[in-house]
């Protein structure tokens, strides 16, 4: 089984167990080789409430550091956007990736910025 197929299998297994609601939407994180993306989704309506990525306009010009630093900046930005959208608590969806490295950096930065998991 290829690496991507195994991740998708893990993702589907995780998604069966968790879903976002209006009170606690789902914070889902995706990482590619170069960038990291995070979005907050209300699964009951299917709407995206907040979105941030390492490609966001707000993060342009802050390219100092490595990819883990980018992940921390994305976590902080998604927490700020959640607060602006009146979202205080979320359910964390690691999207089949191990909770390690850049995925953990996004979660930790969002927690430090005041988002509750």
C-alpha positions in Angstrom: 0.0 0.0 0.0 1.4 3.4 -0.9 2.0 6.1 1.7 -0.8 8.4 0.5 -3.3 5.5 0.3 -2.4 4.6 3.9 -2.9 8.2 5.1 -6.3 8.4 3.4 -7.3 5.1 5.0 -6.3 6.6 8.4 -8.1 9.8 7.6 -11.4 8.0 6.8 -11.1 5.9 10.0 -10.6 9.1 12.1 -13.4 11.0 10.3 -15.9 8.3 11.2 -15.3 9.1 14.9 -15.4 12.9 14.9 -17.3 15.6 13.3 -17.7 19.3 13.9 -20.9 20.9 15.1 -22.1 24.5 15.4 -20.8 24.7 19.0 -17.5 22.9 18.3 -16.5 23.0 14.6 -13.7 20.8 13.2 -10.2 22.2 12.8 -8.7 20.2 10.0 -5.0 20.5 9.0 -3.4 19.4 5.7 0.3 19.5 5.0 2.1 19.3 1.7 5.8 19.2 1.1 6.1 23.0 1.0 3.0 24.4 2.7 0.5 23.8 5.5 -3.2 24.6 5.4 -5.8 24.8 8.2 -9.6 25.4 8.1 -12.4 25.3 10.5 -15.5 23.6 9.2 -19.0 23.3 10.6 -20.0 19.8 9.4 -23.7 20.3 10.2 -24.0 23.0 7.6 -20.9 22.1 5.5 -19.6 25.7 5.7 -16.0 26.8 6.2 -15.9 29.3 9.1 -12.2 30.2 9.0 -9.2 29.4 6.8 -5.4 30.0 7.0 -2.4 28.7 5.2 1.3 29.4 4.8 0.3 31.1 1.6 -2.1 33.5 3.3 -1.6 37.2 2.6 -1.4 37.9 6.3 1.8 35.8 6.5 3.6 37.1 3.4 6.9 38.6 4.3 7.3 36.5 7.4 9.3 33.8 5.7 12.0 33.6 8.3 12.5 30.2 9.7 11.7 26.7 8.7 8.4 24.9 7.9 7.7 24.3 11.5 7.8 28.1 12.1 5.4 28.5 9.3 3.1 25.9 11.0 3.2 27.9 14.2 2.3 31.1 12.4 -0.6 29.3 10.7 -1.9 28.0 14.0 -1.8 31.5 15.5 -3.6 33.0 12.5 -6.3 30.3 12.5 -6.9 31.0 16.2 -7.3 34.7 15.6 -9.7 34.1 12.7 -11.7 31.7 14.8 -12.0 34.4 17.6 -13.2 36.9 14.9 -15.8 34.3 13.8 -16.9 33.7 17.5 -15.5 30.2 17.7 -14.0 29.4 21.0 -13.6 25.6 21.0 -12.9 23.2 18.1 -12.4 19.5 17.5 -8.9 18.8 16.1 -8.7 16.7 12.9 -5.2 15.7 12.0 -6.4 14.4 8.6 -4.5 11.1 8.9 -1.1 12.6 9.6 0.8 11.6 12.8 0.4 14.1 15.6 4.0 15.2 15.4 6.1 17.9 13.9 4.2 20.5 11.9 0.8 19.1 12.7 1.5 19.4 16.5 3.0 22.9 15.9 -0.3 24.1 14.4 -2.2 22.7 17.3 0.1 24.0 20.0 0.2 27.5 18.5 -3.6 27.6 18.2 -3.9 26.5 21.9 -1.4 29.2 22.9 -3.5 31.8 21.0 -6.6 30.9 23.1 -8.4 28.2 21.0 -9.8 25.4 23.1 -9.5 21.8 21.9 
